[in-house]
Amino acid sequence: MVAMNDNQGNQSNQNSRYNRSKQDKPKRKRLNKENIMVSMHKPQSMQSLPDLPLDENIALYGRQSSLFQVENRTASNDYQIEEQKKQILAYGWKEHQIIEYFQDFEVSGTLGIGERIGITQLTEDIIAGLVKVVYVFLEDRLFRDRYLENVVKFARICDEHHIVIITIYRRYYMWIEYDREAFIEACKQAWKALDMQINKRMLPMRVYKSHQGMYDARAINIGYTVDRDKHSKTYKKYIPEEGQIESVKNLFNRLIAHGGDLVALAHELEDTPGYHFPKYKDPLSHSKCNMFSVSRGYRIRSVLGLKRILRNPVYIGTWKTGGKEYSNNHMAIIDKDVWELVQTLLDKYEEENRSTPHKQSEDCVLRGLLIRPLQEQMIMIDTTANVIRLRSRKHKNAMRHSKVKTIPLDVLICLFRETFLDKLKDEEQCREYAKAITLVHQREYNNREHIQETYNNLVARYQRLYNTYTEKDGPEPERAKMLARVEMLDIEPEIKRLENVLESKERPIYPLKELEELLVAIRTHWDKLNVSTLNGLARLFCNGITPTPLSSRFWKIEVEWELWGKETWLIWTDQARHIWEPEEIEELRQLAEQGIPQDQWMELLPDQPRWGINAAYLKHLSANPEYRQRYGAELFRSKRYRRDKVNNLSINDRKVAEQYNIDLRSINIDECHLFFIEQITPLTQLKKETEGKNGSGEVLGNEEGKQTTQRTNSTINWWMYAPFNVPQLLNRPLEVSLTKESGIAGLVFLIRQRMGVDLAKDDPRLLKIYNWLMAEFDNGRQTSVEWEELAPIVAQQFGAS
């Protein structure tokens, strides 16, 4: 045996006593022994509560917080949509019972009912009895209402209709007072968390730093970057970007060389190839630059953007924030003498070239309906000249919309009137269409009523606070008056915003009886009705009119109706107004210098008619003796034009006529003509919900019932886009236009509707199409994507598979 020393014995005795005391000590009870990821899906409030109505529809509401950064958006969306669907299915609901409300992604939760599309539709559907359960990730996804007005209103509606609200932590049976008050309190805490983190921490600190001359997350001015070195004296302040300093200086110097002529400088920049400013080395600065990005740099895209740079005092070291200016805040790029000279030249140029105000155009039936064919174009109505002008850029680097094409206004009004009245053939149709359009726009009317109600409540609250603040001898202490003043400052911008929404021009609201009478009256009294009344009816029934020039004389007109699908027409105009651009005149001069025979000129200038080329030659080239000797004083003889006007039309005019089988010799080409091309009629009516039932209303059994239910599920998803059954009410399917907010669900719906293919949201083909769609909007696209544009992309992916 090995003997132990005294120290080892004492240590052994201590350990044994410690072990005995540890065993005798009762174990401490943990409040939550389970992992949070497990317990969050097993709320304790589920025990001994009423059963869930698994036979009713369930609403899945999702909202991407505007506070999330872009890099967090994808994960948040995926969790709110896909993971929550799994939870709903785990409860026992079927997939076709889920009605999705995802229109409020990237919309602030501080907006209430009537201001957010998704929450408004959800509220309306609850009132209509379409859903009995609402599933949402957390309470703050529904509301972050400071004054709890929308929260209380929503809770009252849920109470009246026996709604169950399910979150990842608990259920709220809204007709039970305890649960209803708990829901309101949870929404109140959501606002407090937002107010503490954003309004009381982040924003005040950002404002404080901004008034210290530090960068405050605004768009970075070209020529400067942000010093991100924490050990630098200029940390978080503007410092010049070395590669862009000379470009900025050159911009100011070139304006001085042009004598302040802003347009001349714009033309010089248009002709400059490549970029105007090199790209930022710092990727963070690059992401904050709002200039037009090209390969290896940035370009100035408009005259207004050029003017903003030349007028910005940031380049002489002045920092502007909160209506105040702080001079000598950062290193200047431009000398103050140069800066002041440029401002003087710009003031003088603007004074000399002050444009005369145009005569105000009168009201028009088509006001607010015209849609520009391309995003970079401009379209306007001139009732004085009786034309519609479509302005576009000469080339991709042009800074102004100077290339103009026109179409007679009265021809387009006549087209709209005849097609509209053709659909109102008898009084019975007028009544039916009045009912249908009233249902279609009922939600828009309700939204406006909600916004008006919210506005009235805020104005009343503001008035009470104002009375408290201005009452000098009132019982309120001084602190209460100061708090009232602070709250008034918070309410004022919200009241102003709602005023702008209510003052914006919306579709007119007609009572059903009045709308029926108007539709009957316009059939025989179109010319006697007020133009504003006709415009209101036009905007009510028509979603938009897109005029697209196909040649110098032909225009394609697409009329998209709310109830009747899309119609396509061709218009032949009686005259083609074309202004020869300097580039086109130079092209004409090159043809003359090369000695190309005049018979080939029309083929080389396919957009120009023979008499247009002849007029340009006479005006710009006939004075040259060499050209007169080669081609004569007149390029084409007028007698030949009078004998055969059709052959003297432009090549593109004749190609369009051939494409659409139009015989130009059978019409008078000196008059306007309309040609109907096609109508995209609504697709066949979707399956009704009762197809899975027999005559007595009972659900069918065996495979027949399963197949019928499967067909119904593939078309029933109109619920997520409309508040009522579009097929049953209007005898047409719901048409979906893809936007940045439509998401993968909208893409799945459109492909299923058009091709009859059911796709999972993680299908690789679907994700490729969705990535293409998002790239379109990330590159600046503002218009929606229709099926005609998407069809080739879909066909490519499905063909590749």
C-alpha positions, 0 to 999 in steps of 0.5 A, spaced: 500 500 500 502 507 498 501 511 504 497 518 503 500 524 506 495 528 511 494 533 505 491 528 500 487 525 506 484 532 507 483 533 500 479 526 499 475 528 505 473 535 503 471 532 496 467 526 499 463 532 503 462 536 497 459 530 493 454 528 499 452 535 499 451 536 492 447 530 492 443 532 498 441 539 495 435 539 491 435 540 484 434 547 481 428 547 477 429 550 470 423 555 467 424 553 460 428 546 459 427 546 452 430 549 446 427 555 444 427 553 437 423 547 439 418 551 445 417 556 440 413 552 436 409 548 442 406 554 445 403 553 452 397 557 451 395 551 446 393 547 452 386 546 454 383 551 449 378 551 443 379 547 437 382 550 431 377 551 425 381 546 420 375 546 415 376 554 414 381 558 410 387 560 413 390 567 412 398 567 411 400 574 412 407 576 411 411 583 411 418 584 410 420 590 415 423 596 411 428 596 417 431 590 414 437 591 410 438 588 403 442 582 405 437 580 410 431 580 406 432 574 402 432 569 408 427 573 412 422 572 406 424 565 405 422 564 413 416 568 413 413 564 406 416 557 406 417 555 413 410 558 416 407 554 410 410 548 413 407 550 420 400 551 417 400 544 414 403 541 421 397 544 424 392 540 419 390 545 414 391 543 407 395 547 402 389 549 398 386 552 404 392 557 405 390 564 402 397 568 402 397 576 403 404 578 401 403 585 398 406 588 404 413 586 403 418 592 404 412 596 407 413 600 414 408 596 419 407 603 422 402 604 416 395 602 418 389 599 415 387 603 408 395 604 407 397 597 406 394 593 401 395 586 404 393 588 411 387 592 408 385 586 404 386 581 410 381 586 414 376 586 408 376 578 407 375 577 415 369 581 414 367 578 408 368 571 412 373 568 407 378 567 413 377 564 420 384 564 422 390 568 421 397 566 421 403 571 422 410 570 424 410 575 430 405 581 432 409 586 429 408 584 422 401 586 423 402 592 426 407 597 429 401 603 431 404 608 435 396 610 437 394 603 437 388 606 433 389 600 427 390 595 432 384 596 436 380 596 430 383 590 427 382 587 434 374 589 434 373 586 427 377 579 429 372 579 435 366 580 432 368 575 427 371 570 431 378 570 428 384 566 431 391 569 430 396 564 431 404 566 431 410 562 433 409 563 440 402 563 442 394 563 439 390 569 440 382 567 440 380 574 439 373 573 442 376 571 449 377 578 452 384 576 455 387 574 449 384 580 445 388 584 450 394 580 450 394 581 443 393 589 443 399 589 449 403 585 444 402 590 438 404 596 443 410 593 445 412 592 438 411 600 437 415 601 443 421 597 441 421 600 434 421 607 437 426 605 442 431 602 437 430 607 431 427 614 433 430 614 440 437 611 438 439 610 431 435 617 428 438 622 434 445 619 433 445 619 426 442 627 426 447 628 431 453 626 427 450 629 421 450 636 424 458 634 426 459 634 419 459 626 419 457 622 413 449 620 415 448 614 410 446 619 404 447 618 397 455 619 396 456 625 391 461 624 385 468 626 387 468 624 394 468 618 398 467 616 406 473 616 410 473 609 414 479 609 418 477 610 425 484 612 427 484 618 422 482 625 423 477 625 418 473 619 420 466 618 417 467 625 413 468 626 406 474 626 403 476 626 395 476 620 391 483 621 387 481 618 381 475 622 380 478 629 382 480 631 375 473 629 372 470 634 377 474 639 376 474 638 368 466 639 368 466 646 372 472 648 367 468 646 361 462 650 363 466 656 363 469 654 356 462 654 354 460 661 357 455 657 361 451 654 356 449 648 359 446 645 353 452 645 349 456 642 355 451 636 355 452 635 348 459 635 349 458 630 354 453 626 350 459 625 345 464 623 350 465 615 349 465 611 355 464 614 362 465 621 365 467 619 372 471 612 374 468 607 378 469 607 386 475 603 389 471 602 395 465 597 394 461 601 399 461 608 396 460 604 389 453 602 392 451 609 395 453 612 388 446 614 384 449 616 378 448 611 371 453 606 372 457 603 365 463 599 364 468 601 369 465 608 371 459 612 371 455 617 366 451 623 367 444 621 364 440 628 364 441 635 364 438 636 370 443 631 373 449 635 370 446 642 373 445 639 380 453 637 380 454 644 378 450 647 383 452 643 389 456 647 394 459 640 397 465 641 392 467 647 396 467 644 402 460 645 405 456 640 408 448 641 408 444 637 413 437 639 416 436 646 413 443 648 415 450 649 412 457 648 415 462 651 411 470 648 411 467 641 413 471 637 408 477 638 403 474 642 397 475 640 390 473 646 387 476 653 388 471 658 391 473 663 385 471 658 380 465 656 384 462 663 384 464 664 377 460 658 375 454 660 379 454 667 375 454 664 368 449 659 370 444 664 373 446 669 366 444 663 362 438 661 365 435 668 365 437 669 358 434 662 356 428 662 360 422 658 357 415 662 356 410 658 359 405 654 355 398 654 354 395 650 359 392 644 355 384 643 356 381 636 359 381 630 355 378 624 355 384 620 355 388 624 360 391 619 365 390 613 361 396 613 356 402 609 357 409 610 354 411 604 350 418 604 353 420 607 360 425 612 358 420 615 353 416 621 355 408 621 352 404 627 353 397 630 350 397 637 347 389 638 346 391 645 343 395 642 337 390 636 337 396 631 337 399 626 342 407 627 342 412 621 344 419 623 346 425 619 346 432 620 346 436 620 340 441 615 342 443 611 349 447 617 351 443 623 350 441 627 356 434 630 353 428 627 350 429 631 343 426 626 338 419 627 337 413 622 334 406 625 333 399 621 332 393 625 332 389 626 338 382 625 335 383 619 332 385 615 338 379 618 342 375 616 336 378 609 337 376 609 344 369 611 344 367 606 338 370 600 342 367 603 348 360 604 346 361 597 342 361 594 348 355 597 351 350 595 346 343 595 351 341 597 357 342 590 360 349 590 359 350 597 362 347 594 368 351 588 368 358 592 367 356 597 372 355 592 377 362 588 375 366 594 375 363 596 382 365 590 385 372 590 382 374 597 385 370 596 391 376 595 395 379 601 392 374 605 395 374 602 401 381 603 402 380 611 401 375 610 406 380 607 411 385 612 409 380 618 410 378 615 417 385 615 419 386 622 417 380 624 421 383 621 427 390 624 427 387 631 425 382 630 432 388 628 436 392 634 433 387 639 435 386 636 442 394 636 443 394 643 440 389 646 445 393 643 451 399 646 448 396 653 447 392 653 453 395 658 458 391 658 464 389 651 463 390 645 469 395 642 465 402 642 468 408 645 463 411 638 462 404 636 459 404 642 454 411 640 452 410 633 451 404 635 447 408 639 443 413 633 442 407 629 440 404 634 435 411 635 431 411 627 430 404 627 428 404 633 423 408 629 417 403 624 418 398 628 417 401 631 411 402 625 408 395 623 408 393 629 405 397 628 399 394 621 398 387 623 399 388 629 394 392 625 389 387 623 383 384 617 384 379 613 380 372 616 381 367 613 385 360 613 382 354 610 386 351 604 382 345 607 380 348 613 378 354 609 374 348 605 370 345 611 368 351 614 365 353 608 362 346 608 358 347 616 357 353 615 353 351 611 348 347 616 345 349 623 348 357 622 348 358 629 345 353 632 350 357 630 357 362 633 360 369 631 358 371 630 366 365 625 366 367 622 360 375 621 363 372 619 369 368 613 366 374 612 361 379 611 367 374 606 371 373 601 365 380 602 362 387 600 365 391 604 360 392 605 352 399 604 349 401 607 343 407 604 339 410 607 333 411 601 328 413 606 322 413 613 320 405 612 319 403 606 322 402 606 330 400 600 334 395 601 339 394 597 345 387 598 349 387 594 356 380 594 359 378 592 366 373 587 364 374 585 357 381 583 356 386 587 351 385 589 344 390 591 339 389 596 333 393 599 328 392 606 326 394 609 319 396 617 320 394 622 314 401 625 315 408 623 318 411 629 322 419 627 322 424 632 324 431 631 321 436 630 326 443 632 325 446 625 325 441 623 319 443 629 315 450 627 316 448 620 313 444 623 307 450 627 306 455 621 306 450 617 301 451 623 296 459 623 297 459 616 296 455 617 289 450 612 291 444 612 286 438 615 288 434 609 287 437 606 293 437 611 298 430 609 300 432 602 302 438 605 306 433 610 309 428 605 311 424 610 315 424 616 310 418 616 305 421 619 298 418 626 299 421 626 306 428 625 303 427 629 297 425 635 302 431 634 306 436 634 300 433 640 297 434 644 304 441 641 306 445 639 300 442 641 293 446 648 294 453 644 293 455 644 285 458 637 286 451 634 288 447 638 283 451 636 277 450 628 280 443 628 282 440 634 279 436 640 283 431 635 285 432 628 287 426 625 286 421 628 281 414 631 284 410 628 278 412 621 279 410 622 286 403 624 284 402 618 280 404 612 285 404 615 292 404 608 295 411 606 292 413 613 295 412 611 302 417 609 306 420 602 306 418 600 313 411 603 312 410 598 306 413 592 311 408 593 316 402 593 311 405 587 308 406 584 315 398 585 317 395 584 310 393 591 309 392 593 302 395 600 302 392 601 295 385 600 297 385 606 302 386 613 301 393 614 304 391 621 305 386 620 311 387 616 317 384 609 318 383 604 323 385 597 323 383 591 328 388 586 329 386 582 335 383 581 342 386 577 347 379 575 350 379 572 357 381 565 358 376 560 360 372 560 366 376 557 372 373 551 375 368 553 381 369 550 388 363 546 387 366 541 382 369 537 388 362 536 390 356 532 387 349 535 386 347 534 394 353 538 395 357 533 399 364 532 397 366 526 392 370 520 394 375 516 391 379 518 386 374 522 382 374 527 388 381 527 389 382 529 381 377 534 381 380 537 388 387 537 384 384 541 378 381 546 383 387 547 387 391 549 381 386 554 379 383 557 386 389 561 387 385 567 385 384 568 393 391 571 394 390 576 389 383 578 389 377 579 394 372 576 391 371 570 386 373 573 379 371 567 375 364 567 378 363 574 378 366 577 371 366 570 367 374 571 366 380 569 370 384 573 374 390 576 370 397 577 374 402 582 372 409 581 375 412 586 379 418 587 384 413 585 389 409 579 386 414 574 388 415 567 386 408 566 388 406 570 382 410 567 377 408 560 379 401 562 379 402 565 372 406 559 369 400 555 372 395 559 369 398 559 362 401 553 361 397 548 366 404 546 370 404 546 377 411 548 380 415 548 386 418 554 389 424 551 389 424 548 382 431 550 379 427 552 372 423 557 376 428 560 380 432 562 374 426 565 371 425 569 377 432 571 377 431 574 370 425 578 373 428 581 379 434 583 375 430 587 370 427 591 376 434 591 379 436 595 373 431 600 374 425 597 370 418 600 373 413 597 369 410 590 370 412 584 366 406 581 362 406 574 359 408 576 352 415 578 354 416 572 359 413 567 355 420 566 351 424 566 357 419 560 360 420 556 353 427 557 354 428 554 361 423 548 359 426 547 353 433 546 356 430 541 361 
